[in-house]
Every structure is written in structure tokens, then in C-alpha cells.
């Protein structure tokens, strides 16, 4: 008898334990899920996206805007139609993009791909409907597809609006704008360029409305109601002009084809404000389909890649020497009659031609490396480095694009380092650093921080101030260097390409590319930097071509391209010839 009672007691304990464990499972483990499902049955939550801010040019043309997209949904407890009928009528109206070009050009593979996507959509819809509650059937629907589904007159369907980025000018300015992707939790996030740098300003805050409802999904007038107001993203107005940007991209593309270059860059800056009037790099990518391109194309090489500037750098050293009164225009080089020996190194001219007693103008006109070493020695290496820092080299310019880098100046300098740096070798800069430094010469000696955005537009427009980073050289020195740069253009190797009637200040550059610790004998970076008109510059422009195959010299590639583009920009800005 006692054993039976003990067995019964043990059985009761086991059953009680099972019940307790089961209750604990539903209350503790599954509790949050059940509470969420319960809320879905009596509480409606509507989320609307006010839209990310736009990016517009200075002349009012949109570079980046929002295009509405819709998510098709249904609240299953209040839906009285057949699920099968719903799926059969909706799926044929959906579109499926053909991102693979090989599929798009093969009719058989295209039809098979589309049928596969339709079957997948049917399966996904059926699974979501079977789960009950609110089911999202399809997302990314365009306005025309939404209208076609609405025309089916199926009651109970909902369309939640969201926005995706659209690019009216196609891939123009891709490196400037960047693109919008997703973060780790699936929220929109700007990457690279303006989208990355100004993500907080461009981002919108969603509008969330919560409302209690009855079993059929109808709002309860006496139920709780809660609203979290949203905020649309702020828009950006640029210094960049659509016409100038189009000319730059068009001419750069032609230049790459004409000179057989691997890649190319153009930066056009207003020296009076630091505003970027145009900026282009090729090859580029399509922001709307960025996932189909190599990730190496996402970064803007004008601010994210460094290079040795070559002879364009000489105008900065000349400006420093003149500003310190280390030399004058009438001084003559007393060591320009042959190669210079510094330690174990021999420095020669690019053409093996030597000009005894060369003046500063002749040194720049003929791009004489031995003359530049003489200039550096008159100035002093430490003083030269001081001026390089004042011109902004070794640190970021502060341009409002996400991925800017800067190569720091070396911490230890020897005589050969000072010498080679004087003609732009053994020192690394970015294109934006170079054009910003030359802009200081063009505007009378003031270094300005470069900027792409002019105004942040919202309820109250916020103009971004022009940032003065200091007086690098005196206005008098700036005028003297400008005159030397005019002489370098008018007496240089590319003088045949100068726009008629205009005085232009500029300097060519040809830099060898360092490969595995040595310089490649054939591959070069050809560049030209200058401003026009020389007296009251409207723009400063840098053109850079990597590995041109028609000629390795900047005077035969980058300079003619610079002059062709400058001619069109002068007409674009309605600047009359001075002569």
C-alpha cells in the first residue's frame, strides 16, 4: 500500500514539474513572441518614411533624388479572399531586374530566370500568408506596378511607401555623390562621397503612428493612439554646376581614348571660395547598381589616392623661395651647367639639356631639375618643408567627402630628400591637395578649405562658411609666381594649344610611377595644373592622366587636354578674351 502511495506521489510530482516547466516555457521563453503577436492583433503600427534629402547642383539640377517604392502587404485576419487567387493575380505583375548581362542577352535564359523568380515569389508569399498576422508579400514595387495591383480591386491590400535613391544624370558625378546601401541591421546608410560625409544631414527620421484596432483591423476610436513625428532629410546644394560637370566628364572621356590612358581625373575649383565647380574620375561606376562593380571603383581617387606630383610641384617651391626673398627673377643659377651629384646620387634634367646661368623663369619654362635643386638650396631645406606644410601638404584638406586621405611628410630629411622633393619626386600628395595649394597662388596667397557643398537646405537653409586656413604667401609673391606660370605656358612645349586671346598660368608635370621599390621607365602620370584667366582667375584646374600610351609626357597629353577643356569652360562662364 505504501509503495502505491509513493508511486502516486512521485507521479504527481512529475506531472506538476512538467506543467511548471511548460508554463515557464510559454511565459519566459515564448512570452515576448506571444506578446508581440497579441499586440499585432489589437494594435496597428504604421511607419512612413519622409524621404532622404536630395543633392542638387548650384544651377538647380538634381544629381540625386528619391524615387518612391512600395511594399505590398495584407492583414490576414481581416482578409476574406482566397490566398491562392491573390497570389495568382499578383505575381504576374511583378518585375524582376536582370542584373546579369549574359542572362539579359539570352532569350532562353531570360525566360527561365523570370519563371524561377515567379515560382520563388509564389512560395515566399504562401509561407508568409500561412503565418498569419500582417504579411509583407512583395517589396520594391514601382509606382506603375503598384497602380496595376490596385486596379485588381482586391480589398484588404496595403501599400507602405519607402524611397530609394534615383540619379537623373545617370552615373555623372558618381565619385562625388557616393551611394546609399544598408547597415548591419538593414537601415539605409550613406557610403562614400557626399552620401557618406553628410549621412546624418541627409537621413530622414521615420514617422511612426500606433493605433489600437478591433479583430477586423479597424481602428478603435476609444483606443490608445501614439504618434512619433518624423523629419524629412535635409538636402544639399553644391558649388558644382551641371554644365561644367558635363563638359569635364565629356572631355575626360575623350582624353582617355585619345591618349590611351588607364585612368584620369579632373578637378575644377573656384579660387575665391574653395568651392568645387566640377570633379570627375574615370573609370567610374553606376550608383544605382553599385553592387555589380568592383569595390575598388567606389573611392574617389582624387582624394583617396596619393601620387608623386612631378614638375607641377615646382611652382610651390618657387613661391616659397620668392616669398622668403631667397632668390629673385634676375638671379642666375650657378650650378645648372651639368648633372648635380648629391651623395651617391646624380640629378639630371629630363631632356639631358643643361642651361648655365638659367633664371627662375627659364628653370620653370624648361622644367629644369638641377635648377630646382639650386632653388631649394638657396631657400634651405627646412624652410621649404615649412612652406609645404603651410600649403597644406602632409595633412588632409578637410574637403567634405568621406574618404579623404593624406600622406604625412617624412619625419627625417636628408640632402637628397630635400633635392628630389624640390622637383616633385619622393613626395606624395593627393590631387585635391595639389589643386588647393595652387589655388592659394591664384587667389593672392590665401589657403582655403575646399568644399563641395554650398548650402544645407532644410526648414532653414544653412550656408556653409568659406574657411580661411591662413596666408601662405603675400599677394605680391602670388602675382610674381603667376607671371612665371604664364611664361611657363606661353614659352613651354604645349604653347600651340593655348586658347587664343587668354593669359593662362600653368605648369606641366610628368612623374614616374614607383613599382616594387624602383621607378618604371615607361609608365608615368602626366598632369597639368593651372588657372584662368591669369589676372582674375575664375577657376583653378588640375588634369591628371595615368599611364598614357600615346606619349608619357604631360606637355603632349595632359596639357593639350587642359587647354581644350579650359576653352570650353571659359565660354561656359562667359569670360571674354583679354586680347
DARA-V471436 format. One record per residue. RES is the residue in three letters. PSI is psi in whole degrees, 0 to 359 (999 if undefined). NEAR is the number of other C-alpha atoms within 8 Angstrom. Layout:
# DARA-V471436
<<RES:PSI:NEAR> <RES:PSI:NEAR>>
This chain:
# DARA-V471436
<<UNK:314:4> <UNK:320:5> <UNK:325:6> <UNK:319:7> <UNK:318:8> <UNK:320:8> <UNK:316:8> <UNK:318:8> <UNK:317:8> <UNK:321:8> <UNK:318:8> <UNK:319:8> <UNK:317:8> <UNK:314:8> <UNK:317:8> <UNK:318:8> <UNK:318:8> <UNK:316:8> <UNK:316:8> <UNK:315:8> <UNK:320:8> <UNK:318:8> <UNK:320:8> <UNK:321:9> <UNK:312:10> <UNK:327:9> <UNK:324:8> <UNK:308:8> <UNK:308:8> <UNK:358:9> <UNK:308:10> <UNK:321:8> <UNK:315:7> <UNK:321:8> <UNK:321:8> <UNK:319:8> <UNK:324:9> <UNK:317:8> <UNK:321:9> <UNK:334:10> <UNK:334:12> <UNK:0:11> <UNK:129:10> <UNK:138:12> <UNK:112:8> <UNK:126:7> <UNK:125:9> <UNK:142:10> <UNK:113:13> <UNK:344:12> <UNK:136:11> <UNK:152:13> <UNK:156:15> <UNK:167:14> <UNK:119:13> <UNK:153:14> <UNK:171:14> <UNK:333:11> <UNK:20:7> <UNK:9:6> <UNK:135:8> <UNK:129:12> <UNK:323:14> <UNK:127:12> <UNK:180:12> <UNK:137:12> <UNK:129:8> <UNK:139:10> <UNK:159:13> <UNK:146:14> <UNK:124:15> <UNK:127:13> <UNK:169:13> <UNK:140:12> <UNK:105:13> <UNK:325:10> <UNK:332:9> <UNK:10:9> <UNK:123:9> <UNK:353:4> <UNK:170:6> <UNK:133:6> <UNK:318:8> <UNK:316:6> <UNK:319:8> <UNK:311:10> <UNK:316:11> <UNK:329:8> <UNK:332:9> <UNK:316:9> <UNK:317:10> <UNK:342:7> <UNK:348:9> <UNK:152:8> <UNK:150:4> <UNK:112:6> <UNK:143:4> <UNK:89:8> <UNK:334:6> <UNK:114:6> <UNK:332:7> <UNK:324:6> <UNK:318:11> <UNK:333:11> <UNK:0:7> <UNK:109:8> <UNK:315:8> <UNK:314:6> <UNK:328:9> <UNK:312:12> <UNK:320:8> <UNK:320:8> <UNK:314:9> <UNK:319:9> <UNK:321:8> <UNK:318:8> <UNK:322:9> <UNK:316:10> <UNK:321:8> <UNK:318:8> <UNK:320:10> <UNK:314:10> <UNK:316:8> <UNK:316:9> <UNK:314:12> <UNK:317:10> <UNK:317:8> <UNK:323:11> <UNK:322:11> <UNK:334:6> <UNK:340:7> <UNK:183:10> <UNK:211:11> <UNK:124:9> <UNK:127:12> <UNK:117:11> <UNK:325:11> <UNK:149:10> <UNK:169:9> <UNK:27:7> <UNK:135:12> <UNK:168:9> <UNK:314:9> <UNK:319:6> <UNK:319:10> <UNK:316:11> <UNK:322:8> <UNK:320:9> <UNK:320:10> <UNK:325:8> <UNK:346:6> <UNK:343:7> <UNK:45:6> <UNK:112:7> <UNK:147:5> <UNK:352:8> <UNK:145:9> <UNK:156:8> <UNK:109:9> <UNK:125:10> <UNK:135:10> <UNK:178:11> <UNK:143:11> <UNK:158:8> <UNK:139:10> <UNK:148:9> <UNK:92:12> <UNK:332:8> <UNK:23:7> <UNK:227:6> <UNK:12:10> <UNK:133:9> <UNK:27:10> <UNK:317:12> <UNK:335:13> <UNK:313:11> <UNK:323:13> <UNK:198:15> <UNK:171:14> <UNK:122:10> <UNK:212:8> <UNK:146:9> <UNK:192:8> <UNK:336:5> <UNK:11:5> <UNK:6:6> <UNK:149:7> <UNK:140:8> <UNK:132:10> <UNK:139:13> <UNK:133:12> <UNK:162:16> <UNK:214:17> <UNK:322:13> <UNK:322:14> <UNK:315:14> <UNK:319:12> <UNK:30:9> <UNK:319:11> <UNK:319:5> <UNK:321:9> <UNK:331:14> <UNK:144:12> <UNK:159:14> <UNK:123:10> <UNK:147:11> <UNK:123:13> <UNK:124:12> <UNK:127:11> <UNK:135:12> <UNK:130:13> <UNK:149:12> <UNK:165:14> <UNK:186:10> <UNK:337:9> <UNK:4:7> <UNK:9:12> <UNK:141:7> <UNK:142:9> <UNK:120:9> <UNK:331:4> <UNK:0:4> <UNK:173:9> <UNK:144:7> <UNK:133:8> <UNK:137:7> <UNK:129:8> <UNK:103:7> <UNK:143:7> <UNK:181:11> <UNK:124:9> <UNK:153:12> <UNK:151:15> <UNK:150:14> <UNK:163:14> <UNK:130:14> <UNK:126:13> <UNK:164:13> <UNK:333:13> <UNK:139:13> <UNK:139:12> <UNK:316:10> <UNK:317:7> <UNK:319:12> <UNK:320:15> <UNK:316:9> <UNK:317:11> <UNK:312:13> <UNK:321:11> <UNK:312:8> <UNK:326:10> <UNK:318:14> <UNK:316:9> <UNK:321:8> <UNK:320:11> <UNK:320:14> <UNK:318:8> <UNK:319:7> <UNK:2:11> <UNK:37:11> <UNK:151:13> <UNK:321:9> <UNK:169:11> <UNK:158:14> <UNK:149:15> <UNK:132:14> <UNK:130:16> <UNK:124:12> <UNK:145:16> <UNK:113:12> <UNK:344:15> <UNK:341:5> <UNK:339:8> <UNK:4:14> <UNK:138:14> <UNK:112:14> <UNK:332:14> <UNK:148:13> <UNK:127:13> <UNK:146:14> <UNK:137:14> <UNK:142:9> <UNK:158:7> <UNK:198:10> <UNK:170:10> <UNK:116:10> <UNK:327:10> <UNK:333:8> <UNK:43:7> <UNK:331:9> <UNK:347:5> <UNK:356:6> <UNK:158:9> <UNK:136:7> <UNK:340:5> <UNK:342:5> <UNK:347:10> <UNK:322:11> <UNK:145:10> <UNK:110:13> <UNK:338:8> <UNK:338:11> <UNK:347:12> <UNK:352:11> <UNK:142:9> <UNK:160:11> <UNK:164:9> <UNK:121:13> <UNK:340:16> <UNK:215:13> <UNK:344:13> <UNK:335:13> <UNK:339:13> <UNK:331:13> <UNK:330:12> <UNK:319:11> <UNK:321:13> <UNK:320:10> <UNK:319:12> <UNK:317:12> <UNK:319:15> <UNK:320:11> <UNK:331:10> <UNK:4:8> <UNK:30:7> <UNK:330:9> <UNK:167:11> <UNK:172:8> <UNK:341:7> <UNK:354:6> <UNK:153:8> <UNK:139:8> <UNK:127:12> <UNK:12:9> <UNK:30:11> <UNK:19:14> <UNK:4:9> <UNK:179:8> <UNK:149:10> <UNK:137:9> <UNK:122:8> <UNK:107:9> <UNK:235:5> <UNK:7:5> <UNK:150:7> <UNK:125:8> <UNK:127:10> <UNK:168:10> <UNK:160:11> <UNK:332:8> <UNK:8:4> <UNK:25:6> <UNK:136:6> <UNK:142:8> <UNK:91:7> <UNK:138:9> <UNK:23:10> <UNK:141:13> <UNK:174:11> <UNK:320:13> <UNK:316:11> <UNK:326:10> <UNK:317:13> <UNK:320:13> <UNK:316:12> <UNK:4:8> <UNK:54:9> <UNK:113:12> <UNK:321:12> <UNK:324:14> <UNK:324:13> <UNK:325:13> <UNK:318:12> <UNK:318:12> <UNK:316:12> <UNK:321:15> <UNK:327:8> <UNK:323:9> <UNK:318:13> <UNK:132:8> <UNK:317:10> <UNK:322:6> <UNK:323:8> <UNK:315:13> <UNK:322:8> <UNK:317:8> <UNK:326:10> <UNK:320:12> <UNK:321:10> <UNK:329:8> <UNK:358:11> <UNK:5:12> <UNK:147:13> <UNK:352:11> <UNK:162:9> <UNK:148:11> <UNK:335:10> <UNK:12:8> <UNK:145:10> <UNK:59:11> <UNK:147:12> <UNK:322:10> <UNK:29:10> <UNK:141:10> <UNK:169:9> <UNK:136:11> <UNK:118:9> <UNK:148:7> <UNK:149:7> <UNK:150:5> <UNK:333:4> <UNK:131:4> <UNK:134:7> <UNK:176:6> <UNK:321:8> <UNK:329:9> <UNK:316:9> <UNK:317:11> <UNK:308:11> <UNK:326:11> <UNK:332:10> <UNK:334:13> <UNK:26:13> <UNK:25:15> <UNK:141:11> <UNK:16:8> <UNK:140:10> <UNK:135:9> <UNK:167:14> <UNK:162:14> <UNK:321:12> <UNK:327:10> <UNK:318:12> <UNK:314:12> <UNK:329:14> <UNK:320:15> <UNK:315:12> <UNK:329:13> <UNK:330:14> <UNK:328:15> <UNK:321:14> <UNK:329:14> <UNK:14:11> <UNK:14:12> <UNK:3:14> <UNK:129:13> <UNK:120:15> <UNK:147:14> <UNK:127:13> <UNK:144:14> <UNK:143:12> <UNK:322:13> <UNK:133:12> <UNK:316:12> <UNK:143:11> <UNK:120:13> <UNK:127:11> <UNK:214:9> <UNK:323:4> <UNK:116:5> <UNK:139:8> <UNK:102:8> <UNK:136:7> <UNK:127:8> <UNK:151:4> <UNK:128:8> <UNK:113:6> <UNK:121:8> <UNK:10:8> <UNK:158:7> <UNK:114:8> <UNK:312:11> <UNK:165:13> <UNK:158:10> <UNK:324:8> <UNK:316:7> <UNK:318:12> <UNK:319:15> <UNK:320:10> <UNK:319:8> <UNK:322:12> <UNK:317:12> <UNK:321:9> <UNK:321:11> <UNK:326:15> <UNK:317:13> <UNK:322:12> <UNK:327:15> <UNK:310:16> <UNK:340:8> <UNK:4:8> <UNK:183:10> <UNK:339:8> <UNK:24:11> <UNK:338:9> <UNK:340:5> <UNK:1:9> <UNK:136:12> <UNK:131:9> <UNK:134:5> <UNK:358:7> <UNK:142:11> <UNK:121:10> <UNK:136:13> <UNK:132:17> <UNK:176:12> <UNK:134:13> <UNK:164:14> <UNK:139:16> <UNK:114:14> <UNK:132:13> <UNK:153:13> <UNK:127:10> <UNK:127:8> <UNK:119:7> <UNK:45:4> <UNK:2:5> <UNK:168:6> <UNK:134:8> <UNK:132:10> <UNK:339:5> <UNK:322:6> <UNK:131:10> <UNK:166:14> <UNK:115:16> <UNK:133:19> <UNK:164:16> <UNK:132:17> <UNK:140:14> <UNK:181:13> <UNK:156:15> <UNK:148:15> <UNK:160:12> <UNK:326:12> <UNK:307:6> <UNK:83:6> <UNK:130:12> <UNK:331:9> <UNK:151:11> <UNK:138:17> <UNK:137:13> <UNK:131:16> <UNK:133:15> <UNK:129:12> <UNK:128:16> <UNK:125:11> <UNK:54:13> <UNK:137:17> <UNK:338:8> <UNK:326:8> <UNK:144:8> <UNK:355:15> <UNK:138:10> <UNK:329:14> <UNK:340:13> <UNK:356:11> <UNK:289:15> <UNK:320:15> <UNK:309:15> <UNK:322:12> <UNK:319:12> <UNK:313:12> <UNK:322:11> <UNK:314:10> <UNK:321:11> <UNK:321:10> <UNK:316:9> <UNK:324:9> <UNK:323:10> <UNK:321:10> <UNK:319:9> <UNK:319:9> <UNK:6:6> <UNK:46:6> <UNK:118:7> <UNK:153:6> <UNK:147:7> <UNK:338:6> <UNK:999:4>>
